[in-house]
Amino acid sequence: MPNITPRKNKNGEITSYTIRVYHGYDSNGKRLKPYTMSYKPAPNMTAKQIEKEVQRQAILFEEQCRLGYAPDSRQTFARYAEYVLKSKEESGTKHSTIKRYRELLERINKGIGHIKLIEIRPQHLSELYTQLRQSGLRKGTKALPIVDIKEQVRAAGITQKRLSELSGVSLTTINAAKRGEPISGDKAVAICSVLKIPVNAVFNIEQDSRPLSEKTIQEHHRLISLVLSYAEKEMLVPYNAAVKVINKPKSDRNHEVNYFEPEELERIRECLDKAPLKWKVITHLLIVTGCRRGEIMGLKWSSVDFDSNSIHINNNLLYSKEFGIYEDSTKTADSDRSIRLADETMELLREYHAYWLDLRREAGSEWNSFIEIADGKGIRHRQRADFLFVKDNSSMTGYPMHPDSITDWLDKFSDKNGLPHINPHAFRHTLASVLCLNGIDITTISKWLGHRNVTTTMNIYEHILDKGKEQVVDCVADVILRKKNNAASG
């Protein structure tokens, strides 16, 4: 039978219980060190509930020990989470994912990092999610523009791309500020530092007291579940407590993705006819393939097959402060795919290929036939210059362009032509909606977009699928009801 010992504080109150399971003697007749675990009751439990639960934990622990389960009762969640992240990093998990995990762990560890792994219960996680839903948990401040940011950038005589490079702030954030949307206070400070303008003259800075979004809380939950699933597989905990939480965060399904109506897309294509060839090709490929921005910017000529009218999407061009511009594998294994293209698109690529060869020839000795670029682990490799979309300044000619470049160009392009705000991902959503509303099945759309599974596609484009239900009604009426009525009348 397990031995249960209550542990008390200096006031004589029971705060936790130590459960020991003895398992015999060694060859010299000396009693073996017992398996030990601690149990800490969740807040607000009654004495009867505590007594019942500690007995249940003791019986469960004894059974697990009998089956070979031997937990490390001293290891905290924070310590084990660090081990899991290092394991994920070593196994090839993407740099951007690990970076996001570490950001999430800051809040998680403040709530449960100190708790011993074996003691974590669903109630602890439920309390954490409740806390995360409170106001005032966001780090830092938010900055609301009070002047025209676009004018400030123009007056400073600097391009948005250069501002992004010097400040370390993404073009997406700079464009948000230009539209008058709030950004984080530290990003505002970085922007104003480059522009050499007092931040208070450009932004209204205030404490960001907004509660975390349910989607962000769900990210915390998924990471906790990942860590505890590792612990369960390594037999360090009896079960994954995250699976048993009652108030699990749920993603907001009401958020509609941004996409263009057919007439807007046609207007964009008309304006593209007057655009420089390189930018025209990049934008055209975004429109007709629905690829992610990094997948298009990471294209190499070796992935273009003019004979079969297809491109192979197997590379992703990214940027981080740590690595600079780097290339990685596609977002998921399913994102590695071949896409067949229309004759019009292939003809445009042939025209661009001739332009690219002329650029290389005209650059002469300034063309970098071989380039050095980091991979997803930050290790720099030397390779032949083969990217479709390259820089054309003297020292870096032949190197891939910054993936944010297209975001910057599209912003200027939309302003110049009086178009709605354009972001590269909107073309991906637009293609998905076009395919969906024209009867292409969801499995084919999912494979085309490179989603991990059909469920991902359905979750993202749920509102578009709802529009398709109207077509179902018309189909039922036309094929079944009206056809029958027409036959009867004939």
C-alpha positions in Angstrom: 0.0 0.0 0.0 1.2 3.5 -0.7 2.4 5.7 2.2 0.7 9.1 2.3 2.3 11.9 4.4 0.7 15.3 4.8 3.0 18.3 4.6 2.1 21.3 6.7 3.2 25.0 6.8 4.3 26.8 9.9 0.7 27.4 10.9 0.0 23.7 11.0 -2.1 23.8 7.8 -1.8 21.0 5.3 -0.4 22.4 2.0 0.4 19.2 0.1 0.9 15.4 0.4 3.9 13.2 -0.2 3.1 9.8 -1.7 5.6 7.0 -1.4 5.6 3.6 -3.0 8.1 1.0 -1.7 9.3 -1.7 -4.0 11.4 -4.2 -2.1 15.0 -4.7 -1.1 18.3 -4.9 -2.9 20.6 -8.0 -2.9 22.1 -7.0 0.4 18.7 -6.8 2.1 18.7 -3.0 2.1 15.4 -1.4 1.4 15.3 0.3 -2.0 14.6 4.0 -2.2 10.9 4.5 -2.7 9.2 6.1 -5.7 8.0 9.5 -4.6 5.5 12.0 -5.8 3.9 15.1 -4.4 0.2 16.0 -4.6 -0.9 19.6 -4.1 -4.7 20.1 -3.9 -6.2 22.6 -6.2 -7.6 25.8 -4.5 -11.1 25.8 -3.2 -11.3 22.0 -2.8 -13.2 20.8 0.2 -11.6 18.5 2.8 -13.7 15.6 1.6 -12.7 16.2 -2.0 -9.0 16.4 -1.1 -9.2 13.2 0.9 -10.9 11.4 -2.0 -8.5 12.8 -4.6 -5.3 12.0 -2.6 -6.4 8.4 -2.2 -7.1 8.2 -5.9 -3.7 9.7 -6.8 -2.0 7.2 -4.5 -3.7 4.2 -6.0 -3.0 5.5 -9.5 0.7 6.2 -8.7 1.2 2.7 -7.2 -0.2 1.1 -10.4 2.0 3.2 -12.6 5.1 2.3 -10.5 4.1 -1.4 -10.8 4.1 -1.0 -14.6 7.6 0.6 -14.6 6.6 4.3 -14.2 9.2 6.2 -12.3 8.6 10.0 -12.3 11.1 12.7 -11.5 9.1 14.4 -8.7 11.5 17.4 -8.5 11.3 18.6 -12.1 9.3 21.8 -12.7 7.2 22.6 -15.8 9.6 25.4 -16.7 12.6 23.2 -16.6 11.0 20.4 -18.6 9.5 22.8 -21.1 13.0 24.1 -21.9 14.1 20.5 -22.5 11.2 19.9 -24.9 12.0 23.1 -26.8 15.6 22.1 -27.2 14.5 18.7 -28.4 12.2 20.2 -31.0 14.9 22.6 -32.2 17.4 19.7 -32.6 14.8 17.7 -34.5 14.4 20.4 -37.1 11.4 22.5 -35.9 11.5 25.8 -37.7 13.3 28.8 -36.2 10.2 31.0 -36.3 8.2 28.4 -34.4 10.8 28.0 -31.7 10.9 31.8 -31.4 7.2 31.9 -30.9 7.2 29.1 -28.4 9.7 31.1 -26.2 7.5 34.1 -26.4 4.5 32.1 -25.1 6.6 30.4 -22.4 7.2 33.8 -20.7 3.5 34.0 -19.7 3.1 30.3 -19.2 6.1 30.0 -16.8 4.8 33.0 -14.8 1.6 31.0 -14.1 2.7 27.4 -13.8 6.5 27.3 -14.4 7.2 26.8 -10.8 4.8 23.8 -10.3 6.4 20.4 -10.4 5.5 18.5 -13.5 3.9 15.6 -11.7 1.7 18.0 -9.7 0.1 19.8 -12.6 -3.7 19.2 -12.8 -6.4 20.4 -15.2 -7.5 22.9 -12.5 -4.1 24.7 -12.6 -4.4 25.1 -16.4 -8.0 26.2 -16.1 -7.0 28.9 -13.7 -4.1 30.0 -16.0 -6.5 30.4 -18.9 -8.8 32.5 -16.8 -5.9 34.7 -15.8 -4.8 35.1 -19.4 -8.3 36.3 -20.3 -7.9 39.2 -17.8 -7.0 42.7 -19.0 -3.5 44.1 -18.5 -1.5 41.0 -19.4 0.0 42.3 -22.6 3.6 43.3 -22.4 4.6 46.9 -22.9 2.6 49.7 -24.4 0.6 50.5 -27.6 1.2 53.4 -29.8 -1.5 55.1 -31.9 -0.3 57.4 -34.7 -1.4 61.0 -34.3 0.2 62.3 -37.6 0.5 61.0 -41.1 3.3 58.4 -40.8 3.6 58.2 -44.6 4.4 61.9 -44.7 7.0 61.6 -41.9 8.8 58.9 -43.8 8.8 60.9 -47.0 10.0 64.0 -45.2 12.9 62.0 -43.7 14.0 61.1 -47.2 14.1 57.4 -46.5 12.3 54.5 -48.1 10.0 52.2 -46.1 12.3 49.3 -46.9 15.3 51.1 -45.6 13.3 52.2 -42.5 12.5 48.6 -41.9 16.1 47.5 -42.2 17.4 50.2 -39.9 14.7 50.0 -37.2 14.2 46.2 -37.2 10.5 46.7 -37.6 8.7 44.7 -40.3 7.1 46.4 -43.3 3.8 44.9 -42.2 4.0 46.9 -38.9 5.1 50.1 -40.7 2.2 49.8 -43.1 -0.2 49.3 -40.2 1.1 52.5 -38.6 0.7 54.3 -42.0 -3.0 53.2 -42.0 -3.4 54.8 -38.5 -3.6 51.4 -36.7 -2.0 51.0 -33.3 1.4 49.2 -33.0 3.5 48.2 -30.0 5.3 51.0 -28.2 8.7 49.6 -28.6 8.2 49.4 -32.4 7.1 53.0 -32.4 10.2 54.0 -30.5 12.4 52.1 -33.0 10.7 53.8 -36.0 11.0 57.3 -34.5 14.7 56.7 -33.6 15.5 56.1 -37.3 13.3 59.1 -38.4 15.0 61.2 -35.7 11.6 62.5 -34.4 10.5 62.5 -30.7 8.1 59.5 -30.4 5.5 61.6 -28.5 5.3 63.9 -31.5 4.2 61.0 -33.8 2.4 58.5 -31.5 0.1 58.6 -28.5 1.7 56.1 -26.2 -0.4 54.3 -23.6 -0.4 51.1 -21.6 -1.8 48.2 -23.6 -4.6 46.9 -21.3 -6.4 44.9 -23.9 -7.0 41.3 -22.9 -5.3 38.6 -25.0 -7.3 37.3 -27.9 -8.8 33.8 -27.6 -6.6 32.7 -30.5 -3.4 33.8 -28.5 -4.7 31.9 -25.4 -5.2 28.9 -27.6 -1.6 29.1 -28.7 -0.6 29.0 -25.0 -2.8 25.9 -24.5 -1.3 24.1 -27.5 2.2 24.6 -26.3 1.3 23.4 -22.8 -0.3 20.4 -24.3 2.8 19.7 -26.4 5.1 19.8 -23.4 2.8 17.6 -21.3 2.4 15.1 -24.2 6.2 14.7 -24.2 6.1 14.1 -20.4 3.4 11.6 -20.8 5.2 9.7 -23.5 8.4 9.7 -21.4 6.3 8.4 -18.4 7.0 11.5 -16.3 3.3 12.2 -15.7 0.3 9.9 -15.6 -1.7 11.8 -18.2 -1.7 15.0 -20.2 -3.6 17.5 -18.0 -4.2 19.8 -20.9 -6.4 17.3 -22.6 -8.7 17.2 -19.6 -9.2 21.0 -19.2 -12.8 22.0 -19.2 -12.5 25.7 -20.4 -10.1 25.0 -23.3 -9.5 28.1 -25.4 -11.3 28.1 -28.7 -10.3 29.9 -31.8 -12.5 32.6 -33.2 -14.2 31.2 -36.2 -16.0 34.5 -36.9 -12.8 36.2 -38.3 -13.2 36.6 -42.0 -10.1 36.4 -44.2 -9.2 39.3 -46.5 -9.8 38.7 -50.2 -10.6 40.7 -53.3 -13.9 40.8 -55.2 -13.6 39.9 -58.9 -13.9 43.5 -60.1 -11.1 44.5 -57.7 -8.8 41.8 -58.9 -9.5 42.8 -62.5 -8.6 46.4 -61.7 -5.3 45.2 -60.0 -4.4 43.1 -63.1 -5.1 46.1 -65.4 -2.7 48.3 -63.3 -0.1 45.6 -63.3 0.3 45.8 -67.1 2.1 49.2 -66.5 4.3 47.9 -63.7 8.0 47.0 -64.0 8.5 43.4 -65.2 10.0 42.0 -62.0 7.2 43.3 -59.8 4.6 42.3 -62.4 5.8 38.7 -62.4 6.0 38.4 -58.6 2.4 39.8 -58.2 1.1 37.7 -61.1 2.5 34.5 -59.5 0.9 35.4 -56.2 -2.5 35.9 -57.9 -2.5 32.7 -60.0 -0.8 30.3 -57.6 -2.1 31.3 -54.2 1.3 30.7 -52.8 2.6 32.2 -49.6 4.9 35.3 -50.0 8.0 33.4 -48.9 7.3 30.6 -51.4 7.2 33.0 -54.3 10.2 35.0 -53.2 12.2 31.8 -52.6 11.6 30.5 -56.1 14.7 29.3 -58.1 15.1 28.7 -61.8 15.9 25.1 -61.0 12.3 24.8 -59.8 10.7 26.1 -63.0 9.9 23.5 -65.6 9.1 25.1 -68.9 8.5 21.8 -70.6 5.7 20.7 -68.2 4.4 24.2 -67.5 4.9 23.9 -63.8 6.8 25.2 -60.8 8.0 23.2 -57.8 7.3 24.9 -54.5 10.0 23.5 -52.2 11.7 26.6 -50.7 10.7 29.4 -48.3 12.5 32.8 -48.1 12.2 34.4 -44.7 13.8 37.1 -42.5 14.7 37.3 -38.8 16.9 39.6 -36.8 19.1 36.6 -35.8 19.7 35.2 -39.3 18.9 38.1 -41.7 17.5 36.8 -45.0 17.5 33.0 -44.9 15.9 30.1 -46.7 14.0 27.2 -45.1 11.9 24.3 -46.2 8.2 24.9 -46.8 5.9 25.6 -43.9 4.8 21.9 -43.7 5.7 18.7 -45.6 2.4 19.0 -47.6 3.5 22.5 -48.7 6.2 21.0 -50.8 4.2 20.7 -54.1 4.2 21.1 -57.8 1.8 23.6 -59.4 0.8 23.5 -63.1 0.5 26.9 -64.7 -1.4 28.4 -67.6 0.3 29.1 -70.9 -0.1 32.8 -70.3 1.8 32.6 -67.0 4.6 30.4 -68.6 5.0 33.0 -71.4 5.4 35.7 -68.8 8.1 33.6 -67.0 9.9 33.1 -70.3 9.9 36.9 -70.9 11.2 37.4 -67.3 13.9 34.7 -67.7 15.3 36.6 -70.8 15.2 39.8 -68.7 17.0 38.0 -65.8 19.8 36.8 -68.2 20.2 40.3 -69.5 20.5 41.6 -66.0 23.2 39.1 -65.2 25.1 39.9 -68.4 24.9 43.7 -67.9 26.0 43.4 -64.2 29.2 41.7 -65.4 31.7 41.3 -62.6 29.3 42.8 -60.1 27.0 39.8 -60.4 27.6 37.4 -57.5 27.6 34.0 -59.3 27.8 32.3 -55.9 26.0 33.6 -52.8 26.1 32.8 -49.1 22.8 32.5 -47.3 21.7 31.0 -44.0 19.4 28.0 -43.6 16.6 27.5 -41.1 19.2 26.8 -38.3 21.2 30.0 -39.1 24.1 28.1 -40.7 25.4 29.9 -43.8 25.9 27.9 -47.0 27.5 28.8 -50.3 25.4 28.1 -53.4 25.0 29.2 -57.0 22.9 32.3 -57.5 19.7 30.9 -58.9 16.9 32.9 -57.3 14.3 34.4 -59.7 13.9 37.6 -57.8 17.2 39.2 -56.9 18.7 42.4 -55.7 20.2 44.6 -58.4 22.6 46.9 -56.4 26.3 46.7 -56.9 27.6 44.6 -53.9 24.5 42.3 -53.6 23.5 41.8 -57.2 22.3 38.2 -57.5 21.3 37.8 -53.9 17.7 37.1 -53.1 15.5 40.1 -52.3 14.2 40.8 -48.8 10.8 38.9 -48.5 9.3 42.1 -47.2 10.1 43.9 -50.5 6.9 42.8 -52.1 4.8 44.1 -49.2 6.4 47.5 -49.5 6.0 47.6 -53.3 2.4 46.5 -53.2 1.6 49.3 -50.7 3.1 51.9 -53.0 1.4 50.3 -56.0 -2.0 50.4 -54.4 -1.6 54.1 -53.4 -0.3 55.1 -56.8 -3.3 53.5 -58.6 -6.0 54.2 -56.1 -6.5 50.5 -55.3 -7.7 49.0 -52.0 -4.9 48.1 -49.6 -3.1 45.1 -50.9 -1.2 42.5 -48.8 0.4 39.4 -50.4 -1.7 36.9 -48.4 -4.9 38.4 -49.7 -4.2 36.9 -53.1 -4.0 33.5 -51.5 -7.4 34.0 -49.9 -8.7 35.3 -53.2 -7.7 32.3 -55.2 -9.2 30.0 -52.6 -12.5 31.8 -52.8 -12.5 31.8 -56.6 -11.8 28.0 -56.7 -14.4 27.3 -54.1 -17.2 29.3 -55.6 -16.5 27.8 -59.0 -17.1 24.2 -57.8 -13.5 23.0 -57.2 -13.7 20.4 -54.4 -12.2 21.3 -51.0 -9.6 18.4 -51.1 -8.1 19.7 -54.4 -8.0 23.3 -53.0 -6.3 22.1 -49.9 -3.6 20.3 -51.8 -3.1 23.2 -54.2 -2.6 25.6 -51.3 -0.3 23.2 -49.5 -2.3 22.9 -46.3 -1.5 20.1 -43.9 -5.0 18.7 -44.1 -8.5 19.5 -45.4 -9.6 20.6 -42.0 -7.2 23.5 -42.0 -8.7 24.7 -45.3 -12.3 24.3 -44.1 -11.5 26.2 -40.9 -9.9 29.2 -42.8 -12.5 29.4 -45.5 -15.6 28.5 -43.6 -17.4 31.7 -44.6 -16.7 31.1 -48.3 -18.0 27.6 -48.0 -21.1 29.0 -46.5 -21.6 31.1 -49.6 -21.4 27.8 -51.6 -24.4 26.5 -49.7 -26.5 28.9 -51.8 -25.4 27.0 -54.9 -26.5 23.8 -53.3 -30.0 25.2 -52.9 -30.1 26.3 -56.5 -28.7 22.9 -57.6 -31.4 21.0 -55.7 -34.1 23.2 -57.1 -32.8 23.0 -60.7 -31.9 19.3 -60.8 -34.6 17.8 -58.6 -37.6 20.0 -58.1 -37.8 22.1 -61.4 -36.7 19.2 -63.6 -39.6 17.1 -62.2 -42.1 20.0 -62.6 -40.9 20.6 -66.2 -41.3 16.9 -67.0 -44.8 17.0 -65.6 -45.8 20.1 -67.5 -44.4 18.5 -70.7 
